[in-house]
């Protein structure tokens, strides 16, 4: 993974971590369930975005390389497994 993409994923994950810590604090303070749910949805969106960036980089680099080295079927199967998990 290239440094710029890695940095973007790290920022998304660290932001998610911070939001999760905030959600825990909100729950401990007996905050409104709707507010908690909105924050959880926000974290889920950040994690989904981070995961998409990882998959994107995997396709652009690892699979591309595997195809040129003629062992792309294995890498394509990995991505297909991920897509099936997303579709659930």
PDB file of N, CA, C and O in Angstrom, chain B, residues numbered from 101:
ATOM      1  N   UNK B 101       0.847  -1.168   0.000  1.00  0.00           N
ATOM      2  CA  UNK B 101       0.000   0.000   0.000  1.00  0.00           C
ATOM      3  C   UNK B 101       0.900   1.241   0.000  1.00  0.00           C
ATOM      4  O   UNK B 101       1.890   1.314   0.728  1.00  0.00           O
ATOM      5  N   UNK B 102       0.534   2.190  -0.819  1.00  0.00           N
ATOM      6  CA  UNK B 102       1.315   3.414  -0.902  1.00  0.00           C
ATOM      7  C   UNK B 102       1.087   4.275   0.333  1.00  0.00           C
ATOM      8  O   UNK B 102       0.050   4.175   0.988  1.00  0.00           O
ATOM      9  N   UNK B 103       2.064   5.120   0.646  1.00  0.00           N
ATOM     10  CA  UNK B 103       2.024   5.916   1.874  1.00  0.00           C
ATOM     11  C   UNK B 103       0.796   6.802   1.980  1.00  0.00           C
ATOM     12  O   UNK B 103       0.195   6.903   3.049  1.00  0.00           O
ATOM     13  N   UNK B 104       0.413   7.451   0.874  1.00  0.00           N
ATOM     14  CA  UNK B 104      -0.739   8.348   0.926  1.00  0.00           C
ATOM     15  C   UNK B 104      -2.023   7.591   1.270  1.00  0.00           C
ATOM     16  O   UNK B 104      -2.808   8.037   2.106  1.00  0.00           O
ATOM     17  N   UNK B 105      -2.228   6.459   0.628  1.00  0.00           N
ATOM     18  CA  UNK B 105      -3.414   5.646   0.897  1.00  0.00           C
ATOM     19  C   UNK B 105      -3.374   5.081   2.316  1.00  0.00           C
ATOM     20  O   UNK B 105      -4.391   5.044   3.009  1.00  0.00           O
ATOM     21  N   UNK B 106      -2.195   4.645   2.735  1.00  0.00           N
ATOM     22  CA  UNK B 106      -2.049   4.126   4.100  1.00  0.00           C
ATOM     23  C   UNK B 106      -2.390   5.207   5.118  1.00  0.00           C
ATOM     24  O   UNK B 106      -3.070   4.942   6.109  1.00  0.00           O
ATOM     25  N   UNK B 107      -1.920   6.419   4.873  1.00  0.00           N
ATOM     26  CA  UNK B 107      -2.212   7.544   5.769  1.00  0.00           C
ATOM     27  C   UNK B 107      -3.713   7.806   5.826  1.00  0.00           C
ATOM     28  O   UNK B 107      -4.263   8.049   6.901  1.00  0.00           O
ATOM     29  N   UNK B 108      -4.377   7.757   4.669  1.00  0.00           N
ATOM     30  CA  UNK B 108      -5.824   7.984   4.634  1.00  0.00           C
ATOM     31  C   UNK B 108      -6.572   6.927   5.438  1.00  0.00           C
ATOM     32  O   UNK B 108      -7.501   7.248   6.180  1.00  0.00           O
ATOM     33  N   UNK B 109      -6.171   5.679   5.291  1.00  0.00           N
ATOM     34  CA  UNK B 109      -6.820   4.597   6.034  1.00  0.00           C
ATOM     35  C   UNK B 109      -6.562   4.757   7.536  1.00  0.00           C
ATOM     36  O   UNK B 109      -7.470   4.580   8.347  1.00  0.00           O
ATOM     37  N   UNK B 110      -5.338   5.088   7.896  1.00  0.00           N
ATOM     38  CA  UNK B 110      -5.022   5.299   9.315  1.00  0.00           C
ATOM     39  C   UNK B 110      -5.856   6.426   9.912  1.00  0.00           C
ATOM     40  O   UNK B 110      -6.348   6.305  11.034  1.00  0.00           O
ATOM     41  N   UNK B 111      -6.017   7.510   9.178  1.00  0.00           N
ATOM     42  CA  UNK B 111      -6.826   8.639   9.665  1.00  0.00           C
ATOM     43  C   UNK B 111      -8.265   8.191   9.894  1.00  0.00           C
ATOM     44  O   UNK B 111      -8.866   8.510  10.920  1.00  0.00           O
ATOM     45  N   UNK B 112      -8.812   7.453   8.938  1.00  0.00           N
ATOM     46  CA  UNK B 112     -10.182   6.961   9.084  1.00  0.00           C
ATOM     47  C   UNK B 112     -10.321   6.041  10.300  1.00  0.00           C
ATOM     48  O   UNK B 112     -11.286   6.149  11.055  1.00  0.00           O
ATOM     49  N   UNK B 113      -9.364   5.148  10.484  1.00  0.00           N
ATOM     50  CA  UNK B 113      -9.427   4.219  11.616  1.00  0.00           C
ATOM     51  C   UNK B 113      -9.243   4.930  12.954  1.00  0.00           C
ATOM     52  O   UNK B 113      -9.926   4.615  13.929  1.00  0.00           O
ATOM     53  N   UNK B 114      -8.325   5.883  12.997  1.00  0.00           N
ATOM     54  CA  UNK B 114      -8.111   6.629  14.245  1.00  0.00           C
ATOM     55  C   UNK B 114      -9.312   7.501  14.569  1.00  0.00           C
ATOM     56  O   UNK B 114      -9.670   7.659  15.736  1.00  0.00           O
ATOM     57  N   UNK B 115      -9.937   8.068  13.545  1.00  0.00           N
ATOM     58  CA  UNK B 115     -11.157   8.847  13.764  1.00  0.00           C
ATOM     59  C   UNK B 115     -12.257   7.939  14.299  1.00  0.00           C
ATOM     60  O   UNK B 115     -12.997   8.316  15.207  1.00  0.00           O
ATOM     61  N   UNK B 116     -12.360   6.745  13.733  1.00  0.00           N
ATOM     62  CA  UNK B 116     -13.346   5.772  14.208  1.00  0.00           C
ATOM     63  C   UNK B 116     -13.109   5.424  15.676  1.00  0.00           C
ATOM     64  O   UNK B 116     -14.040   5.363  16.480  1.00  0.00           O
ATOM     65  N   UNK B 117     -11.840   5.200  16.000  1.00  0.00           N
ATOM     66  CA  UNK B 117     -11.496   4.872  17.386  1.00  0.00           C
ATOM     67  C   UNK B 117     -11.928   6.001  18.327  1.00  0.00           C
ATOM     68  O   UNK B 117     -12.505   5.754  19.386  1.00  0.00           O
ATOM     69  N   UNK B 118     -11.642   7.223  17.930  1.00  0.00           N
ATOM     70  CA  UNK B 118     -12.039   8.369  18.751  1.00  0.00           C
ATOM     71  C   UNK B 118     -13.549   8.449  18.916  1.00  0.00           C
ATOM     72  O   UNK B 118     -14.049   8.743  20.002  1.00  0.00           O
ATOM     73  N   UNK B 119     -14.269   8.186  17.834  1.00  0.00           N
ATOM     74  CA  UNK B 119     -15.727   8.225  17.922  1.00  0.00           C
ATOM     75  C   UNK B 119     -16.252   7.096  18.803  1.00  0.00           C
ATOM     76  O   UNK B 119     -17.211   7.291  19.549  1.00  0.00           O
ATOM     77  N   UNK B 120     -15.639   5.931  18.726  1.00  0.00           N
ATOM     78  CA  UNK B 120     -16.070   4.817  19.578  1.00  0.00           C
ATOM     79  C   UNK B 120     -15.844   5.161  21.045  1.00  0.00           C
ATOM     80  O   UNK B 120     -16.691   4.874  21.891  1.00  0.00           O
ATOM     81  N   UNK B 121     -14.713   5.770  21.346  1.00  0.00           N
ATOM     82  CA  UNK B 121     -14.460   6.204  22.723  1.00  0.00           C
ATOM     83  C   UNK B 121     -15.519   7.213  23.165  1.00  0.00           C
ATOM     84  O   UNK B 121     -15.968   7.186  24.311  1.00  0.00           O
ATOM     85  N   UNK B 122     -15.915   8.100  22.255  1.00  0.00           N
ATOM     86  CA  UNK B 122     -16.977   9.063  22.559  1.00  0.00           C
ATOM     87  C   UNK B 122     -18.314   8.380  22.791  1.00  0.00           C
ATOM     88  O   UNK B 122     -19.073   8.779  23.674  1.00  0.00           O
ATOM     89  N   UNK B 123     -18.601   7.365  22.012  1.00  0.00           N
ATOM     90  CA  UNK B 123     -19.858   6.619  22.164  1.00  0.00           C
ATOM     91  C   UNK B 123     -19.897   5.916  23.520  1.00  0.00           C
ATOM     92  O   UNK B 123     -20.924   5.916  24.199  1.00  0.00           O
ATOM     93  N   UNK B 124     -18.775   5.321  23.903  1.00  0.00           N
ATOM     94  CA  UNK B 124     -18.704   4.652  25.206  1.00  0.00           C
ATOM     95  C   UNK B 124     -18.976   5.655  26.326  1.00  0.00           C
ATOM     96  O   UNK B 124     -19.714   5.371  27.269  1.00  0.00           O
ATOM     97  N   UNK B 125     -18.367   6.826  26.204  1.00  0.00           N
ATOM     98  CA  UNK B 125     -18.579   7.869  27.219  1.00  0.00           C
ATOM     99  C   UNK B 125     -20.043   8.311  27.243  1.00  0.00           C
ATOM    100  O   UNK B 125     -20.625   8.507  28.310  1.00  0.00           O
ATOM    101  N   UNK B 126     -20.633   8.465  26.047  1.00  0.00           N
ATOM    102  CA  UNK B 126     -22.046   8.846  25.967  1.00  0.00           C
ATOM    103  C   UNK B 126     -22.925   7.804  26.644  1.00  0.00           C
ATOM    104  O   UNK B 126     -23.867   8.145  27.359  1.00  0.00           O
ATOM    105  N   UNK B 127     -22.614   6.535  26.413  1.00  0.00           N
ATOM    106  CA  UNK B 127     -23.398   5.454  27.014  1.00  0.00           C
ATOM    107  C   UNK B 127     -23.253   5.463  28.534  1.00  0.00           C
ATOM    108  O   UNK B 127     -24.233   5.290  29.258  1.00  0.00           O
ATOM    109  N   UNK B 128     -22.034   5.666  29.009  1.00  0.00           N
ATOM    110  CA  UNK B 128     -21.787   5.739  30.457  1.00  0.00           C
ATOM    111  C   UNK B 128     -22.531   6.909  31.095  1.00  0.00           C
ATOM    112  O   UNK B 128     -22.894   6.855  32.270  1.00  0.00           O
ATOM    113  N   UNK B 129     -22.757   7.965  30.315  1.00  0.00           N
ATOM    114  CA  UNK B 129     -23.468   9.152  30.802  1.00  0.00           C
ATOM    115  C   UNK B 129     -24.976   9.051  30.573  1.00  0.00           C
ATOM    116  O   UNK B 129     -25.707  10.017  30.789  1.00  0.00           O
ATOM    117  N   UNK B 130     -25.441   7.867  30.133  1.00  0.00           N
ATOM    118  CA  UNK B 130     -26.863   7.622  29.875  1.00  0.00           C
ATOM    119  C   UNK B 130     -27.459   8.604  28.875  1.00  0.00           C
ATOM    120  O   UNK B 130     -28.573   9.093  29.057  1.00  0.00           O
ATOM    121  N   UNK B 131     -26.708   8.884  27.822  1.00  0.00           N
ATOM    122  CA  UNK B 131     -27.200   9.791  26.768  1.00  0.00           C
ATOM    123  C   UNK B 131     -28.296   9.120  25.957  1.00  0.00           C
ATOM    124  O   UNK B 131     -28.497   7.909  26.043  1.00  0.00           O
ATOM    125  N   UNK B 132     -28.979   9.895  25.194  1.00  0.00           N
ATOM    126  CA  UNK B 132     -30.116   9.458  24.385  1.00  0.00           C
ATOM    127  C   UNK B 132     -29.717   8.343  23.411  1.00  0.00           C
ATOM    128  O   UNK B 132     -28.688   8.427  22.740  1.00  0.00           O
ATOM    129  N   UNK B 133     -30.545   7.304  23.347  1.00  0.00           N
ATOM    130  CA  UNK B 133     -30.269   6.164  22.470  1.00  0.00           C
ATOM    131  C   UNK B 133     -30.185   6.566  21.005  1.00  0.00           C
ATOM    132  O   UNK B 133     -29.379   6.013  20.257  1.00  0.00           O
ATOM    133  N   UNK B 134     -31.006   7.518  20.587  1.00  0.00           N
ATOM    134  CA  UNK B 134     -30.986   7.970  19.194  1.00  0.00           C
ATOM    135  C   UNK B 134     -29.648   8.620  18.880  1.00  0.00           C
ATOM    136  O   UNK B 134     -29.085   8.388  17.810  1.00  0.00           O
ATOM    137  N   UNK B 135     -29.134   9.426  19.794  1.00  0.00           N
ATOM    138  CA  UNK B 135     -27.831  10.057  19.583  1.00  0.00           C
ATOM    139  C   UNK B 135     -26.719   9.007  19.504  1.00  0.00           C
ATOM    140  O   UNK B 135     -25.813   9.109  18.677  1.00  0.00           O
ATOM    141  N   UNK B 136     -26.800   8.009  20.367  1.00  0.00           N
ATOM    142  CA  UNK B 136     -25.825   6.916  20.340  1.00  0.00           C
ATOM    143  C   UNK B 136     -25.884   6.172  19.007  1.00  0.00           C
ATOM    144  O   UNK B 136     -24.854   5.870  18.404  1.00  0.00           O
ATOM    145  N   UNK B 137     -27.083   5.888  18.568  1.00  0.00           N
ATOM    146  CA  UNK B 137     -27.255   5.167  17.314  1.00  0.00           C
ATOM    147  C   UNK B 137     -26.691   5.958  16.134  1.00  0.00           C
ATOM    148  O   UNK B 137     -26.062   5.383  15.246  1.00  0.00           O
ATOM    149  N   UNK B 138     -26.911   7.257  16.120  1.00  0.00           N
ATOM    150  CA  UNK B 138     -26.367   8.101  15.046  1.00  0.00           C
ATOM    151  C   UNK B 138     -24.845   8.052  15.034  1.00  0.00           C
ATOM    152  O   UNK B 138     -24.230   7.992  13.970  1.00  0.00           O
ATOM    153  N   UNK B 139     -24.245   8.078  16.205  1.00  0.00           N
ATOM    154  CA  UNK B 139     -22.787   8.016  16.290  1.00  0.00           C
ATOM    155  C   UNK B 139     -22.264   6.653  15.833  1.00  0.00           C
ATOM    156  O   UNK B 139     -21.229   6.569  15.172  1.00  0.00           O
ATOM    157  N   UNK B 140     -22.975   5.603  16.183  1.00  0.00           N
ATOM    158  CA  UNK B 140     -22.581   4.261  15.739  1.00  0.00           C
ATOM    159  C   UNK B 140     -22.657   4.166  14.218  1.00  0.00           C
ATOM    160  O   UNK B 140     -21.767   3.597  13.585  1.00  0.00           O
ATOM    161  N   UNK B 141     -23.713   4.721  13.632  1.00  0.00           N
ATOM    162  CA  UNK B 141     -23.833   4.727  12.171  1.00  0.00           C
ATOM    163  C   UNK B 141     -22.689   5.499  11.526  1.00  0.00           C
ATOM    164  O   UNK B 141     -22.192   5.119  10.465  1.00  0.00           O
ATOM    165  N   UNK B 142     -22.283   6.565  12.163  1.00  0.00           N
ATOM    166  CA  UNK B 142     -21.163   7.359  11.657  1.00  0.00           C
ATOM    167  C   UNK B 142     -19.867   6.547  11.660  1.00  0.00           C
ATOM    168  O   UNK B 142     -19.101   6.586  10.696  1.00  0.00           O
ATOM    169  N   UNK B 143     -19.627   5.815  12.741  1.00  0.00           N
ATOM    170  CA  UNK B 143     -18.437   4.969  12.828  1.00  0.00           C
ATOM    171  C   UNK B 143     -18.493   3.866  11.767  1.00  0.00           C
ATOM    172  O   UNK B 143     -17.487   3.566  11.124  1.00  0.00           O
ATOM    173  N   UNK B 144     -19.661   3.270  11.589  1.00  0.00           N
ATOM    174  CA  UNK B 144     -19.799   2.234  10.568  1.00  0.00           C
ATOM    175  C   UNK B 144     -19.460   2.776   9.180  1.00  0.00           C
ATOM    176  O   UNK B 144     -18.821   2.087   8.383  1.00  0.00           O
ATOM    177  N   UNK B 145     -19.882   3.997   8.890  1.00  0.00           N
ATOM    178  CA  UNK B 145     -19.586   4.613   7.595  1.00  0.00           C
ATOM    179  C   UNK B 145     -18.079   4.829   7.428  1.00  0.00           C
ATOM    180  O   UNK B 145     -17.531   4.593   6.351  1.00  0.00           O
ATOM    181  N   UNK B 146     -17.416   5.278   8.493  1.00  0.00           N
ATOM    182  CA  UNK B 146     -15.963   5.473   8.430  1.00  0.00           C
ATOM    183  C   UNK B 146     -15.239   4.153   8.207  1.00  0.00           C
ATOM    184  O   UNK B 146     -14.312   4.079   7.400  1.00  0.00           O
ATOM    185  N   UNK B 147     -15.654   3.123   8.912  1.00  0.00           N
ATOM    186  CA  UNK B 147     -15.024   1.806   8.755  1.00  0.00           C
ATOM    187  C   UNK B 147     -15.259   1.247   7.354  1.00  0.00           C
ATOM    188  O   UNK B 147     -14.366   0.639   6.764  1.00  0.00           O
ATOM    189  N   UNK B 148     -16.454   1.454   6.834  1.00  0.00           N
ATOM    190  CA  UNK B 148     -16.756   0.986   5.475  1.00  0.00           C
ATOM    191  C   UNK B 148     -15.860   1.706   4.465  1.00  0.00           C
ATOM    192  O   UNK B 148     -15.346   1.094   3.529  1.00  0.00           O
ATOM    193  N   UNK B 149     -15.681   3.011   4.666  1.00  0.00           N
ATOM    194  CA  UNK B 149     -14.826   3.794   3.768  1.00  0.00           C
ATOM    195  C   UNK B 149     -13.372   3.321   3.848  1.00  0.00           C
ATOM    196  O   UNK B 149     -12.699   3.201   2.824  1.00  0.00           O
ATOM    197  N   UNK B 150     -12.889   3.053   5.064  1.00  0.00           N
ATOM    198  CA  UNK B 150     -11.520   2.559   5.243  1.00  0.00           C
ATOM    199  C   UNK B 150     -11.358   1.203   4.558  1.00  0.00           C
ATOM    200  O   UNK B 150     -10.355   0.957   3.888  1.00  0.00           O
ATOM    201  N   UNK B 151     -12.334   0.340   4.726  1.00  0.00           N
ATOM    202  CA  UNK B 151     -12.268  -0.975   4.121  1.00  0.00           C
ATOM    203  C   UNK B 151     -12.283  -0.883   2.596  1.00  0.00           C
ATOM    204  O   UNK B 151     -11.555  -1.612   1.922  1.00  0.00           O
ATOM    205  N   UNK B 152     -13.107   0.006   2.054  1.00  0.00           N
ATOM    206  CA  UNK B 152     -13.157   0.185   0.611  1.00  0.00           C
ATOM    207  C   UNK B 152     -11.806   0.649   0.073  1.00  0.00           C
ATOM    208  O   UNK B 152     -11.357   0.186  -0.975  1.00  0.00           O
ATOM    209  N   UNK B 153     -11.164   1.564   0.794  1.00  0.00           N
ATOM    210  CA  UNK B 153      -9.844   2.043   0.369  1.00  0.00           C
ATOM    211  C   UNK B 153      -8.826   0.898   0.361  1.00  0.00           C
ATOM    212  O   UNK B 153      -7.991   0.812  -0.540  1.00  0.00           O
ATOM    213  N   UNK B 154      -8.896   0.029   1.356  1.00  0.00           N
ATOM    214  CA  UNK B 154      -8.002  -1.123   1.400  1.00  0.00           C
ATOM    215  C   UNK B 154      -8.241  -2.059   0.218  1.00  0.00           C
ATOM    216  O   UNK B 154      -7.296  -2.510  -0.429  1.00  0.00           O
ATOM    217  N   UNK B 155      -9.502  -2.344  -0.054  1.00  0.00           N
ATOM    218  CA  UNK B 155      -9.837  -3.224  -1.173  1.00  0.00           C
ATOM    219  C   UNK B 155      -9.405  -2.594  -2.490  1.00  0.00           C
ATOM    220  O   UNK B 155      -8.869  -3.275  -3.364  1.00  0.00           O
ATOM    221  N   UNK B 156      -9.635  -1.303  -2.628  1.00  0.00           N
ATOM    222  CA  UNK B 156      -9.239  -0.572  -3.830  1.00  0.00           C
ATOM    223  C   UNK B 156      -7.742  -0.708  -4.071  1.00  0.00           C
ATOM    224  O   UNK B 156      -7.311  -0.983  -5.191  1.00  0.00           O
ATOM    225  N   UNK B 157      -6.955  -0.517  -3.029  1.00  0.00           N
ATOM    226  CA  UNK B 157      -5.503  -0.634  -3.156  1.00  0.00           C
ATOM    227  C   UNK B 157      -5.091  -2.074  -3.471  1.00  0.00           C
ATOM    228  O   UNK B 157      -4.162  -2.310  -4.243  1.00  0.00           O
ATOM    229  N   UNK B 158      -5.780  -3.012  -2.874  1.00  0.00           N
ATOM    230  CA  UNK B 158      -5.480  -4.421  -3.138  1.00  0.00           C
ATOM    231  C   UNK B 158      -5.696  -4.737  -4.619  1.00  0.00           C
ATOM    232  O   UNK B 158      -4.869  -5.392  -5.255  1.00  0.00           O
ATOM    233  N   UNK B 159      -6.806  -4.265  -5.149  1.00  0.00           N
ATOM    234  CA  UNK B 159      -7.105  -4.512  -6.564  1.00  0.00           C
ATOM    235  C   UNK B 159      -6.087  -3.815  -7.458  1.00  0.00           C
ATOM    236  O   UNK B 159      -5.573  -4.413  -8.403  1.00  0.00           O
ATOM    237  N   UNK B 160      -5.799  -2.559  -7.163  1.00  0.00           N
ATOM    238  CA  UNK B 160      -4.910  -1.776  -8.026  1.00  0.00           C
ATOM    239  C   UNK B 160      -3.464  -2.250  -7.984  1.00  0.00           C
ATOM    240  O   UNK B 160      -2.731  -2.089  -8.960  1.00  0.00           O
ATOM    241  N   UNK B 161      -3.053  -2.822  -6.879  1.00  0.00           N
ATOM    242  CA  UNK B 161      -1.640  -3.195  -6.754  1.00  0.00           C
ATOM    243  C   UNK B 161      -1.439  -4.711  -6.724  1.00  0.00           C
ATOM    244  O   UNK B 161      -0.787  -5.268  -7.607  1.00  0.00           O
ATOM    245  N   UNK B 162      -1.986  -5.364  -5.732  1.00  0.00           N
ATOM    246  CA  UNK B 162      -1.735  -6.802  -5.550  1.00  0.00           C
ATOM    247  C   UNK B 162      -2.303  -7.642  -6.692  1.00  0.00           C
ATOM    248  O   UNK B 162      -1.625  -8.520  -7.226  1.00  0.00           O
ATOM    249  N   UNK B 163      -3.543  -7.365  -7.056  1.00  0.00           N
ATOM    250  CA  UNK B 163      -4.150  -8.163  -8.121  1.00  0.00           C
ATOM    251  C   UNK B 163      -3.496  -7.861  -9.455  1.00  0.00           C
ATOM    252  O   UNK B 163      -3.237  -8.769 -10.245  1.00  0.00           O
ATOM    253  N   UNK B 164      -3.228  -6.592  -9.706  1.00  0.00           N
ATOM    254  CA  UNK B 164      -2.564  -6.210 -10.950  1.00  0.00           C
ATOM    255  C   UNK B 164      -1.221  -6.932 -11.074  1.00  0.00           C
ATOM    256  O   UNK B 164      -0.881  -7.459 -12.133  1.00  0.00           O
ATOM    257  N   UNK B 165      -0.474  -6.945  -9.986  1.00  0.00           N
ATOM    258  CA  UNK B 165       0.819  -7.632  -9.973  1.00  0.00           C
ATOM    259  C   UNK B 165       0.648  -9.142 -10.160  1.00  0.00           C
ATOM    260  O   UNK B 165       1.403  -9.770 -10.902  1.00  0.00           O
ATOM    261  N   UNK B 166      -0.337  -9.712  -9.487  1.00  0.00           N
ATOM    262  CA  UNK B 166      -0.573 -11.153  -9.587  1.00  0.00           C
ATOM    263  C   UNK B 166      -0.963 -11.547 -11.008  1.00  0.00           C
ATOM    264  O   UNK B 166      -0.570 -12.611 -11.488  1.00  0.00           O
ATOM    265  N   UNK B 167      -1.728 -10.701 -11.679  1.00  0.00           N
ATOM    266  CA  UNK B 167      -2.124 -11.004 -13.051  1.00  0.00           C
ATOM    267  C   UNK B 167      -0.928 -11.003 -13.996  1.00  0.00           C
ATOM    268  O   UNK B 167      -0.841 -11.831 -14.903  1.00  0.00           O
ATOM    269  N   UNK B 168      -0.009 -10.068 -13.776  1.00  0.00           N
ATOM    270  CA  UNK B 168       1.177 -10.028 -14.639  1.00  0.00           C
ATOM    271  C   UNK B 168       2.099 -11.213 -14.374  1.00  0.00           C
ATOM    272  O   UNK B 168       2.856 -11.626 -15.252  1.00  0.00           O
ATOM    273  N   UNK B 169       2.032 -11.756 -13.167  1.00  0.00           N
ATOM    274  CA  UNK B 169       2.850 -12.923 -12.814  1.00  0.00           C
ATOM    275  C   UNK B 169       2.085 -14.226 -13.003  1.00  0.00           C
ATOM    276  O   UNK B 169       2.558 -15.297 -12.623  1.00  0.00           O
ATOM    277  N   UNK B 170       0.911 -14.122 -13.589  1.00  0.00           N
ATOM    278  CA  UNK B 170       0.074 -15.270 -13.957  1.00  0.00           C
ATOM    279  C   UNK B 170      -0.394 -16.118 -12.774  1.00  0.00           C
ATOM    280  O   UNK B 170      -0.551 -17.331 -12.908  1.00  0.00           O
ATOM    281  N   UNK B 171      -0.617 -15.496 -11.631  1.00  0.00           N
ATOM    282  CA  UNK B 171      -1.289 -16.197 -10.530  1.00  0.00           C
ATOM    283  C   UNK B 171      -2.397 -15.312  -9.955  1.00  0.00           C
ATOM    284  O   UNK B 171      -2.588 -15.195  -8.745  1.00  0.00           O
ATOM    285  N   UNK B 172      -3.107 -14.706 -10.889  1.00  0.00           N
ATOM    286  CA  UNK B 172      -4.170 -13.774 -10.533  1.00  0.00           C
ATOM    287  C   UNK B 172      -5.440 -14.431 -10.051  1.00  0.00           C
ATOM    288  O   UNK B 172      -6.212 -13.810  -9.320  1.00  0.00           O
ATOM    289  N   UNK B 173      -5.685 -15.688 -10.442  1.00  0.00           N
ATOM    290  CA  UNK B 173      -6.930 -16.350 -10.045  1.00  0.00           C
ATOM    291  C   UNK B 173      -7.100 -16.387  -8.529  1.00  0.00           C
ATOM    292  O   UNK B 173      -8.198 -16.168  -8.016  1.00  0.00           O
ATOM    293  N   UNK B 174      -6.028 -16.661  -7.828  1.00  0.00           N
ATOM    294  CA  UNK B 174      -6.077 -16.721  -6.358  1.00  0.00           C
ATOM    295  C   UNK B 174      -6.476 -15.358  -5.777  1.00  0.00           C
ATOM    296  O   UNK B 174      -7.318 -15.281  -4.882  1.00  0.00           O
ATOM    297  N   UNK B 175      -5.869 -14.297  -6.290  1.00  0.00           N
ATOM    298  CA  UNK B 175      -6.167 -12.940  -5.798  1.00  0.00           C
ATOM    299  C   UNK B 175      -7.585 -12.528  -6.168  1.00  0.00           C
ATOM    300  O   UNK B 175      -8.268 -11.870  -5.383  1.00  0.00           O
ATOM    301  N   UNK B 176      -8.027 -12.908  -7.349  1.00  0.00           N
ATOM    302  CA  UNK B 176      -9.401 -12.596  -7.764  1.00  0.00           C
ATOM    303  C   UNK B 176     -10.387 -13.307  -6.845  1.00  0.00           C
ATOM    304  O   UNK B 176     -11.401 -12.724  -6.460  1.00  0.00           O
ATOM    305  N   UNK B 177     -10.106 -14.552  -6.492  1.00  0.00           N
ATOM    306  CA  UNK B 177     -10.966 -15.290  -5.560  1.00  0.00           C
ATOM    307  C   UNK B 177     -11.039 -14.587  -4.208  1.00  0.00           C
ATOM    308  O   UNK B 177     -12.105 -14.532  -3.596  1.00  0.00           O
ATOM    309  N   UNK B 178      -9.914 -14.048  -3.738  1.00  0.00           N
ATOM    310  CA  UNK B 178      -9.908 -13.301  -2.468  1.00  0.00           C
ATOM    311  C   UNK B 178     -10.862 -12.116  -2.527  1.00  0.00           C
ATOM    312  O   UNK B 178     -11.645 -11.888  -1.605  1.00  0.00           O
ATOM    313  N   UNK B 179     -10.788 -11.374  -3.612  1.00  0.00           N
ATOM    314  CA  UNK B 179     -11.650 -10.192  -3.750  1.00  0.00           C
ATOM    315  C   UNK B 179     -13.113 -10.607  -3.888  1.00  0.00           C
ATOM    316  O   UNK B 179     -13.999  -9.955  -3.336  1.00  0.00           O
ATOM    317  N   UNK B 180     -13.363 -11.673  -4.609  1.00  0.00           N
ATOM    318  CA  UNK B 180     -14.735 -12.156  -4.757  1.00  0.00           C
ATOM    319  C   UNK B 180     -15.312 -12.560  -3.401  1.00  0.00           C
ATOM    320  O   UNK B 180     -16.486 -12.305  -3.132  1.00  0.00           O
ATOM    321  N   UNK B 181     -14.511 -13.179  -2.556  1.00  0.00           N
ATOM    322  CA  UNK B 181     -14.954 -13.520  -1.207  1.00  0.00           C
ATOM    323  C   UNK B 181     -15.342 -12.263  -0.430  1.00  0.00           C
ATOM    324  O   UNK B 181     -16.352 -12.244   0.272  1.00  0.00           O
ATOM    325  N   UNK B 182     -14.528 -11.215  -0.564  1.00  0.00           N
ATOM    326  CA  UNK B 182     -14.850  -9.956   0.101  1.00  0.00           C
ATOM    327  C   UNK B 182     -16.151  -9.361  -0.425  1.00  0.00           C
ATOM    328  O   UNK B 182     -16.971  -8.864   0.347  1.00  0.00           O
ATOM    329  N   UNK B 183     -16.333  -9.413  -1.728  1.00  0.00           N
ATOM    330  CA  UNK B 183     -17.548  -8.870  -2.327  1.00  0.00           C
ATOM    331  C   UNK B 183     -18.773  -9.633  -1.827  1.00  0.00           C
ATOM    332  O   UNK B 183     -19.808  -9.030  -1.542  1.00  0.00           O
ATOM    333  N   UNK B 184     -18.658 -10.941  -1.721  1.00  0.00           N
ATOM    334  CA  UNK B 184     -19.768 -11.737  -1.199  1.00  0.00           C
ATOM    335  C   UNK B 184     -20.088 -11.347   0.245  1.00  0.00           C
ATOM    336  O   UNK B 184     -21.257 -11.297   0.629  1.00  0.00           O
ATOM    337  N   UNK B 185     -19.071 -11.075   1.033  1.00  0.00           N
ATOM    338  CA  UNK B 185     -19.294 -10.652   2.418  1.00  0.00           C
ATOM    339  C   UNK B 185     -19.983  -9.291   2.473  1.00  0.00           C
ATOM    340  O   UNK B 185     -20.842  -9.055   3.323  1.00  0.00           O
ATOM    341  N   UNK B 186     -19.600  -8.404   1.566  1.00  0.00           N
ATOM    342  CA  UNK B 186     -20.245  -7.083   1.487  1.00  0.00           C
ATOM    343  C   UNK B 186     -21.714  -7.211   1.110  1.00  0.00           C
ATOM    344  O   UNK B 186     -22.565  -6.474   1.607  1.00  0.00           O
ATOM    345  N   UNK B 187     -21.994  -8.150   0.231  1.00  0.00           N
ATOM    346  CA  UNK B 187     -23.352  -8.297  -0.293  1.00  0.00           C
ATOM    347  C   UNK B 187     -24.322  -8.867   0.744  1.00  0.00           C
ATOM    348  O   UNK B 187     -25.536  -8.759   0.568  1.00  0.00           O
ATOM    349  N   UNK B 188     -23.822  -9.461   1.799  1.00  0.00           N
ATOM    350  CA  UNK B 188     -24.700 -10.054   2.824  1.00  0.00           C
ATOM    351  C   UNK B 188     -25.446  -8.996   3.596  1.00  0.00           C
ATOM    352  O   UNK B 188     -26.224  -9.320   4.493  1.00  0.00           O
TER     353      UNK B 188
END
